[in-house]
Amino acid sequence: MPASMQQITDYLYELGSLKLVNRKTYVKGEIRVENSAEHSWHLAMACWNIAETFNLQLNHEKLIKLALVHDLGEIDAGDTFLYSKDRTNAHIKERNCVARLQDYAGNGCQNLTNIWEEQETGISAETKLLKAVDRLLPFMYNIKSQGKAWRELKVKRSQVAAAHSFIKNDFPEIHQWMSEQVKVAVSKGWLIDE
């Protein structure tokens, strides 16, 4: 039996809760941090743009869906800072949240859990690009803000290098640019040099 319009709108309202999850990344102008819904939209656009710019042979519909769902679990779990010392249990709360959303009466996206699981654990070309760009965006914002979040949270060069090393094999152009920017950030004191 199809969901009622009330159930559908209740579900859409619940998805909107992602707008309440603040991240550590400062948006353009550095007045406030972005929320996870803004980040998910930006990630979808950035993935699409990079896929087209580099003429990558990917399933664009799958790529956009992966980007849109990738942080849905944060509705219940909140955002976990990339350079946090304890990121080990975040995926459990996120996975439970996505399961809850999958079972929500107004959800018409029958493969929501499968798409979320793929972005979490998959190795497809789409997932690889998603993960690289998911790291690129907050990195870019830190460069544009003269390392504002990095400075506030005392992030080290070694943390940034370790978190982005996986990008080198699949997207050397992205990794090269990021490596050059890390050198600049260290030289200007935006990252702690250790």
C-alpha atoms as an extended CHARMM CRD file, in Angstrom:
* protein
*
       194  EXT
         1         1  MET       CA              0.0000000000        0.0000000000        0.0000000000  PROA      1               0.0000000000
         2         2  PRO       CA              1.4830000000        3.3640000000       -0.9660000000  PROA      2               0.0000000000
         3         3  ALA       CA              2.3360000000        5.8450000000        1.7270000000  PROA      3               0.0000000000
         4         4  SER       CA             -0.0800000000        8.6820000000        2.4030000000  PROA      4               0.0000000000
         5         5  MET       CA              0.9190000000       12.2620000000        1.6630000000  PROA      5               0.0000000000
         6         6  GLN       CA              1.0880000000       12.8360000000        5.4260000000  PROA      6               0.0000000000
         7         7  GLN       CA              3.5740000000        9.9640000000        5.8020000000  PROA      7               0.0000000000
         8         8  ILE       CA              5.6040000000       11.2290000000        2.8430000000  PROA      8               0.0000000000
         9         9  THR       CA              5.7770000000       14.7800000000        4.1650000000  PROA      9               0.0000000000
        10        10  ASP       CA              6.6290000000       13.4860000000        7.6570000000  PROA      10              0.0000000000
        11        11  TYR       CA              9.5390000000       11.5630000000        6.1170000000  PROA      11              0.0000000000
        12        12  LEU       CA             10.7170000000       14.5670000000        4.1020000000  PROA      12              0.0000000000
        13        13  TYR       CA             10.5330000000       16.6770000000        7.2580000000  PROA      13              0.0000000000
        14        14  GLU       CA             12.6730000000       14.1000000000        9.0750000000  PROA      14              0.0000000000
        15        15  LEU       CA             15.2580000000       14.1850000000        6.2590000000  PROA      15              0.0000000000
        16        16  GLY       CA             15.4010000000       17.9340000000        6.7880000000  PROA      16              0.0000000000
        17        17  SER       CA             16.8800000000       17.2600000000       10.2150000000  PROA      17              0.0000000000
        18        18  LEU       CA             20.2270000000       16.9200000000        8.4520000000  PROA      18              0.0000000000
        19        19  LYS       CA             20.1980000000       20.7330000000        8.2400000000  PROA      19              0.0000000000
        20        20  LEU       CA             20.5330000000       20.8230000000       12.0480000000  PROA      20              0.0000000000
        21        21  VAL       CA             23.8470000000       18.9380000000       12.0680000000  PROA      21              0.0000000000
        22        22  ASN       CA             26.7140000000       21.4060000000       12.0900000000  PROA      22              0.0000000000
        23        23  ARG       CA             30.1500000000       20.5080000000       10.8020000000  PROA      23              0.0000000000
        24        24  LYS       CA             33.5340000000       22.0720000000       11.5740000000  PROA      24              0.0000000000
        25        25  THR       CA             34.0060000000       23.5470000000        8.0930000000  PROA      25              0.0000000000
        26        26  TYR       CA             33.5440000000       27.2920000000        7.7040000000  PROA      26              0.0000000000
        27        27  VAL       CA             31.5820000000       28.3760000000        4.6470000000  PROA      27              0.0000000000
        28        28  LYS       CA             32.6450000000       31.1850000000        2.3390000000  PROA      28              0.0000000000
        29        29  GLY       CA             32.9780000000       34.3590000000        4.3710000000  PROA      29              0.0000000000
        30        30  GLU       CA             33.9730000000       32.4100000000        7.4930000000  PROA      30              0.0000000000
        31        31  ILE       CA             30.9820000000       33.6890000000        9.4620000000  PROA      31              0.0000000000
        32        32  ARG       CA             29.4910000000       30.2830000000       10.2170000000  PROA      32              0.0000000000
        33        33  VAL       CA             30.0890000000       26.5770000000        9.7410000000  PROA      33              0.0000000000
        34        34  GLU       CA             28.2450000000       24.5570000000        7.1510000000  PROA      34              0.0000000000
        35        35  ASN       CA             25.6420000000       21.9870000000        8.0450000000  PROA      35              0.0000000000
        36        36  SER       CA             25.6130000000       18.4190000000        6.7700000000  PROA      36              0.0000000000
        37        37  ALA       CA             22.7530000000       19.0290000000        4.3210000000  PROA      37              0.0000000000
        38        38  GLU       CA             24.6770000000       21.8720000000        2.6810000000  PROA      38              0.0000000000
        39        39  HSD       CA             27.7540000000       19.6620000000        2.5550000000  PROA      39              0.0000000000
        40        40  SER       CA             25.8100000000       16.8150000000        0.9260000000  PROA      40              0.0000000000
        41        41  TRP       CA             24.4660000000       19.1260000000       -1.7930000000  PROA      41              0.0000000000
        42        42  HSD       CA             27.9330000000       20.5820000000       -2.3800000000  PROA      42              0.0000000000
        43        43  LEU       CA             29.4400000000       17.0950000000       -2.5190000000  PROA      43              0.0000000000
        44        44  ALA       CA             26.8790000000       15.9880000000       -5.1240000000  PROA      44              0.0000000000
        45        45  MET       CA             27.6140000000       19.0320000000       -7.2850000000  PROA      45              0.0000000000
        46        46  ALA       CA             31.3870000000       18.6950000000       -6.8530000000  PROA      46              0.0000000000
        47        47  CYS       CA             31.3470000000       14.9900000000       -7.7450000000  PROA      47              0.0000000000
        48        48  TRP       CA             29.2700000000       15.6570000000      -10.8360000000  PROA      48              0.0000000000
        49        49  ASN       CA             31.5690000000       18.5040000000      -11.8700000000  PROA      49              0.0000000000
        50        50  ILE       CA             34.7750000000       16.5260000000      -11.3640000000  PROA      50              0.0000000000
        51        51  ALA       CA             33.3550000000       13.4730000000      -13.1300000000  PROA      51              0.0000000000
        52        52  GLU       CA             32.4800000000       15.6250000000      -16.1480000000  PROA      52              0.0000000000
        53        53  THR       CA             35.6860000000       17.7120000000      -16.0620000000  PROA      53              0.0000000000
        54        54  PHE       CA             37.9540000000       14.6540000000      -15.9520000000  PROA      54              0.0000000000
        55        55  ASN       CA             35.6690000000       12.7290000000      -18.3350000000  PROA      55              0.0000000000
        56        56  LEU       CA             35.3530000000        9.8540000000      -15.8710000000  PROA      56              0.0000000000
        57        57  GLN       CA             33.2970000000        6.9060000000      -17.0480000000  PROA      57              0.0000000000
        58        58  LEU       CA             30.9240000000        6.6820000000      -14.1010000000  PROA      58              0.0000000000
        59        59  ASN       CA             27.2560000000        6.1250000000      -13.4540000000  PROA      59              0.0000000000
        60        60  HSD       CA             26.2830000000        9.7100000000      -12.6380000000  PROA      60              0.0000000000
        61        61  GLU       CA             22.9000000000        8.8120000000      -11.1420000000  PROA      61              0.0000000000
        62        62  LYS       CA             24.5930000000        6.4080000000       -8.7410000000  PROA      62              0.0000000000
        63        63  LEU       CA             27.2760000000        8.9880000000       -7.9200000000  PROA      63              0.0000000000
        64        64  ILE       CA             24.7080000000       11.6850000000       -7.0840000000  PROA      64              0.0000000000
        65        65  LYS       CA             22.6670000000        9.2720000000       -4.9500000000  PROA      65              0.0000000000
        66        66  LEU       CA             25.7920000000        8.2100000000       -3.0470000000  PROA      66              0.0000000000
        67        67  ALA       CA             26.5870000000       11.8580000000       -2.3420000000  PROA      67              0.0000000000
        68        68  LEU       CA             23.0590000000       12.6730000000       -1.2350000000  PROA      68              0.0000000000
        69        69  VAL       CA             22.8580000000        9.7930000000        1.2690000000  PROA      69              0.0000000000
        70        70  HSD       CA             26.4420000000        9.7390000000        2.5120000000  PROA      70              0.0000000000
        71        71  ASP       CA             25.7960000000       11.7980000000        5.6810000000  PROA      71              0.0000000000
        72        72  LEU       CA             22.1650000000       10.8360000000        6.3720000000  PROA      72              0.0000000000
        73        73  GLY       CA             23.2480000000        8.8230000000        9.4130000000  PROA      73              0.0000000000
        74        74  GLU       CA             24.4110000000       12.0470000000       11.0140000000  PROA      74              0.0000000000
        75        75  ILE       CA             20.7560000000       12.9310000000       11.6900000000  PROA      75              0.0000000000
        76        76  ASP       CA             21.0350000000       10.6680000000       14.7530000000  PROA      76              0.0000000000
        77        77  ALA       CA             24.8070000000       10.3690000000       15.1690000000  PROA      77              0.0000000000
        78        78  GLY       CA             25.9150000000       13.9550000000       14.6120000000  PROA      78              0.0000000000
        79        79  ASP       CA             29.0500000000       14.8810000000       12.6960000000  PROA      79              0.0000000000
        80        80  THR       CA             32.3550000000       13.2980000000       13.6350000000  PROA      80              0.0000000000
        81        81  PHE       CA             35.3180000000       15.5420000000       12.8940000000  PROA      81              0.0000000000
        82        82  LEU       CA             37.6810000000       13.9160000000       10.4050000000  PROA      82              0.0000000000
        83        83  TYR       CA             40.7260000000       14.4490000000       12.6120000000  PROA      83              0.0000000000
        84        84  SER       CA             39.0190000000       13.3280000000       15.8170000000  PROA      84              0.0000000000
        85        85  LYS       CA             40.9240000000       10.7320000000       17.8350000000  PROA      85              0.0000000000
        86        86  ASP       CA             37.7810000000        8.6570000000       18.3260000000  PROA      86              0.0000000000
        87        87  ARG       CA             35.9110000000        7.9400000000       15.1160000000  PROA      87              0.0000000000
        88        88  THR       CA             35.5470000000        4.1990000000       15.7230000000  PROA      88              0.0000000000
        89        89  ASN       CA             31.8710000000        4.0070000000       16.7130000000  PROA      89              0.0000000000
        90        90  ALA       CA             30.3450000000        6.7510000000       14.5670000000  PROA      90              0.0000000000
        91        91  HSD       CA             29.4170000000        4.3070000000       11.8000000000  PROA      91              0.0000000000
        92        92  ILE       CA             27.2880000000        2.2080000000       14.1930000000  PROA      92              0.0000000000
        93        93  LYS       CA             24.9650000000        5.0970000000       15.1040000000  PROA      93              0.0000000000
        94        94  GLU       CA             24.9280000000        6.2400000000       11.4780000000  PROA      94              0.0000000000
        95        95  ARG       CA             24.0320000000        2.7660000000       10.2100000000  PROA      95              0.0000000000
        96        96  ASN       CA             21.2000000000        2.5020000000       12.7660000000  PROA      96              0.0000000000
        97        97  CYS       CA             19.8820000000        5.8930000000       11.6830000000  PROA      97              0.0000000000
        98        98  VAL       CA             19.8560000000        4.9170000000        8.0040000000  PROA      98              0.0000000000
        99        99  ALA       CA             18.0130000000        1.6950000000        8.8870000000  PROA      99              0.0000000000
       100       100  ARG       CA             15.4620000000        3.7950000000       10.7870000000  PROA      100             0.0000000000
       101       101  LEU       CA             15.0360000000        6.1050000000        7.8010000000  PROA      101             0.0000000000
       102       102  GLN       CA             14.7420000000        3.1160000000        5.4350000000  PROA      102             0.0000000000
       103       103  ASP       CA             11.8290000000        1.7840000000        7.5180000000  PROA      103             0.0000000000
       104       104  TYR       CA             10.1200000000        5.1700000000        7.8590000000  PROA      104             0.0000000000
       105       105  ALA       CA              6.5150000000        4.9770000000        6.6340000000  PROA      105             0.0000000000
       106       106  GLY       CA              6.8940000000        7.7450000000        4.0510000000  PROA      106             0.0000000000
       107       107  ASN       CA             10.1730000000        6.5360000000        2.5340000000  PROA      107             0.0000000000
       108       108  GLY       CA              9.8320000000        5.6570000000       -1.1390000000  PROA      108             0.0000000000
       109       109  CYS       CA             13.5720000000        5.0360000000       -1.6700000000  PROA      109             0.0000000000
       110       110  GLN       CA             13.6240000000        1.2720000000       -1.3410000000  PROA      110             0.0000000000
       111       111  ASN       CA             17.3910000000        0.9540000000       -1.7760000000  PROA      111             0.0000000000
       112       112  LEU       CA             18.3820000000        3.7030000000        0.6650000000  PROA      112             0.0000000000
       113       113  THR       CA             20.2680000000        1.3330000000        2.9820000000  PROA      113             0.0000000000
       114       114  ASN       CA             22.0880000000       -0.3700000000        0.1030000000  PROA      114             0.0000000000
       115       115  ILE       CA             23.2290000000        2.9490000000       -1.3480000000  PROA      115             0.0000000000
       116       116  TRP       CA             24.3700000000        4.1760000000        2.0680000000  PROA      116             0.0000000000
       117       117  GLU       CA             26.2550000000        0.9030000000        2.6970000000  PROA      117             0.0000000000
       118       118  GLU       CA             28.0070000000        1.2140000000       -0.6470000000  PROA      118             0.0000000000
       119       119  GLN       CA             29.2740000000        4.7010000000        0.1050000000  PROA      119             0.0000000000
       120       120  GLU       CA             30.3910000000        3.4630000000        3.5080000000  PROA      120             0.0000000000
       121       121  THR       CA             32.1600000000        0.2400000000        2.4930000000  PROA      121             0.0000000000
       122       122  GLY       CA             32.1200000000        0.0280000000       -1.3090000000  PROA      122             0.0000000000
       123       123  ILE       CA             34.9820000000        0.1040000000       -3.7640000000  PROA      123             0.0000000000
       124       124  SER       CA             33.2240000000        1.1200000000       -6.9780000000  PROA      124             0.0000000000
       125       125  ALA       CA             34.6310000000        3.9230000000       -9.1110000000  PROA      125             0.0000000000
       126       126  GLU       CA             31.7240000000        6.1030000000       -7.9620000000  PROA      126             0.0000000000
       127       127  THR       CA             32.4780000000        5.4200000000       -4.2990000000  PROA      127             0.0000000000
       128       128  LYS       CA             36.1760000000        6.1490000000       -4.7730000000  PROA      128             0.0000000000
       129       129  LEU       CA             35.4080000000        9.5300000000       -6.3280000000  PROA      129             0.0000000000
       130       130  LEU       CA             32.8490000000       10.3140000000       -3.6320000000  PROA      130             0.0000000000
       131       131  LYS       CA             35.3470000000        9.6160000000       -0.8450000000  PROA      131             0.0000000000
       132       132  ALA       CA             38.0780000000       11.6870000000       -2.4990000000  PROA      132             0.0000000000
       133       133  VAL       CA             35.8080000000       14.6810000000       -3.0570000000  PROA      133             0.0000000000
       134       134  ASP       CA             34.3320000000       14.3180000000        0.4420000000  PROA      134             0.0000000000
       135       135  ARG       CA             37.8620000000       14.9620000000        1.7180000000  PROA      135             0.0000000000
       136       136  LEU       CA             38.6280000000       17.6270000000       -0.8960000000  PROA      136             0.0000000000
       137       137  LEU       CA             35.7780000000       19.9950000000       -0.0040000000  PROA      137             0.0000000000
       138       138  PRO       CA             36.5330000000       20.6580000000        3.6810000000  PROA      138             0.0000000000
       139       139  PHE       CA             40.2330000000       20.7670000000        2.7890000000  PROA      139             0.0000000000
       140       140  MET       CA             39.5070000000       23.4200000000        0.1560000000  PROA      140             0.0000000000
       141       141  TYR       CA             37.4980000000       25.4660000000        2.6500000000  PROA      141             0.0000000000
       142       142  ASN       CA             40.3680000000       25.3230000000        5.1160000000  PROA      142             0.0000000000
       143       143  ILE       CA             42.7400000000       26.6100000000        2.4500000000  PROA      143             0.0000000000
       144       144  LYS       CA             40.3280000000       29.4040000000        1.4890000000  PROA      144             0.0000000000
       145       145  SER       CA             39.8470000000       30.4010000000        5.1620000000  PROA      145             0.0000000000
       146       146  GLN       CA             43.5600000000       30.4050000000        5.9280000000  PROA      146             0.0000000000
       147       147  GLY       CA             43.1360000000       27.2350000000        7.9630000000  PROA      147             0.0000000000
       148       148  LYS       CA             40.5130000000       28.6770000000       10.3060000000  PROA      148             0.0000000000
       149       149  ALA       CA             39.1060000000       25.3240000000       11.4860000000  PROA      149             0.0000000000
       150       150  TRP       CA             42.5470000000       23.6840000000       11.4580000000  PROA      150             0.0000000000
       151       151  ARG       CA             43.9670000000       26.4720000000       13.6250000000  PROA      151             0.0000000000
       152       152  GLU       CA             41.0200000000       26.4030000000       16.0320000000  PROA      152             0.0000000000
       153       153  LEU       CA             41.2190000000       22.6270000000       16.4200000000  PROA      153             0.0000000000
       154       154  LYS       CA             45.0340000000       22.4150000000       16.3870000000  PROA      154             0.0000000000
       155       155  VAL       CA             45.2310000000       20.0620000000       13.4150000000  PROA      155             0.0000000000
       156       156  LYS       CA             48.6420000000       18.6950000000       12.4610000000  PROA      156             0.0000000000
       157       157  ARG       CA             50.1720000000       18.2430000000        9.0280000000  PROA      157             0.0000000000
       158       158  SER       CA             50.5770000000       14.5260000000        9.7400000000  PROA      158             0.0000000000
       159       159  GLN       CA             46.8290000000       14.1710000000       10.4150000000  PROA      159             0.0000000000
       160       160  VAL       CA             45.9280000000       15.8440000000        7.1320000000  PROA      160             0.0000000000
       161       161  ALA       CA             48.4720000000       13.8380000000        5.1540000000  PROA      161             0.0000000000
       162       162  ALA       CA             47.2680000000       10.5360000000        6.6270000000  PROA      162             0.0000000000
       163       163  ALA       CA             43.5830000000       11.3220000000        6.0660000000  PROA      163             0.0000000000
       164       164  HSD       CA             44.1460000000       12.0970000000        2.3830000000  PROA      164             0.0000000000
       165       165  SER       CA             46.8220000000        9.5940000000        1.3880000000  PROA      165             0.0000000000
       166       166  PHE       CA             44.3060000000        7.1580000000       -0.1730000000  PROA      166             0.0000000000
       167       167  ILE       CA             43.5050000000        9.7330000000       -2.8710000000  PROA      167             0.0000000000
       168       168  LYS       CA             46.9660000000        9.4550000000       -4.4560000000  PROA      168             0.0000000000
       169       169  ASN       CA             46.3710000000        6.1830000000       -6.3190000000  PROA      169             0.0000000000
       170       170  ASP       CA             42.9790000000        6.8990000000       -7.8550000000  PROA      170             0.0000000000
       171       171  PHE       CA             43.1090000000       10.6790000000       -8.3140000000  PROA      171             0.0000000000
       172       172  PRO       CA             46.7360000000       11.8080000000       -8.5330000000  PROA      172             0.0000000000
       173       173  GLU       CA             45.7880000000       15.2920000000       -9.8220000000  PROA      173             0.0000000000
       174       174  ILE       CA             43.6520000000       15.9480000000       -6.7650000000  PROA      174             0.0000000000
       175       175  HSD       CA             46.2670000000       14.5230000000       -4.4120000000  PROA      175             0.0000000000
       176       176  GLN       CA             49.0630000000       16.5650000000       -5.9800000000  PROA      176             0.0000000000
       177       177  TRP       CA             47.1180000000       19.7950000000       -5.5690000000  PROA      177             0.0000000000
       178       178  MET       CA             46.2980000000       18.9380000000       -1.9540000000  PROA      178             0.0000000000
       179       179  SER       CA             49.9400000000       18.0830000000       -1.2000000000  PROA      179             0.0000000000
       180       180  GLU       CA             51.0500000000       21.4420000000       -2.5570000000  PROA      180             0.0000000000
       181       181  GLN       CA             48.4330000000       23.2180000000       -0.4550000000  PROA      181             0.0000000000
       182       182  VAL       CA             49.5530000000       21.3640000000        2.6980000000  PROA      182             0.0000000000
       183       183  LYS       CA             53.0500000000       22.8030000000        2.1910000000  PROA      183             0.0000000000
       184       184  VAL       CA             51.5720000000       26.2950000000        1.9270000000  PROA      184             0.0000000000
       185       185  ALA       CA             49.3960000000       25.7380000000        5.0120000000  PROA      185             0.0000000000
       186       186  VAL       CA             52.3830000000       24.6030000000        7.0660000000  PROA      186             0.0000000000
       187       187  SER       CA             54.5340000000       27.5100000000        5.8770000000  PROA      187             0.0000000000
       188       188  LYS       CA             51.8220000000       29.9870000000        6.8920000000  PROA      188             0.0000000000
       189       189  GLY       CA             51.1510000000       28.3580000000       10.2660000000  PROA      189             0.0000000000
       190       190  TRP       CA             47.6690000000       27.0850000000        9.4290000000  PROA      190             0.0000000000
       191       191  LEU       CA             48.7230000000       23.5090000000       10.1950000000  PROA      191             0.0000000000
       192       192  ILE       CA             51.0050000000       22.3820000000       12.9970000000  PROA      192             0.0000000000
       193       193  ASP       CA             54.1710000000       20.9870000000       11.4040000000  PROA      193             0.0000000000
       194       194  GLU       CA             54.3690000000       17.5060000000       12.8940000000  PROA      194             0.0000000000
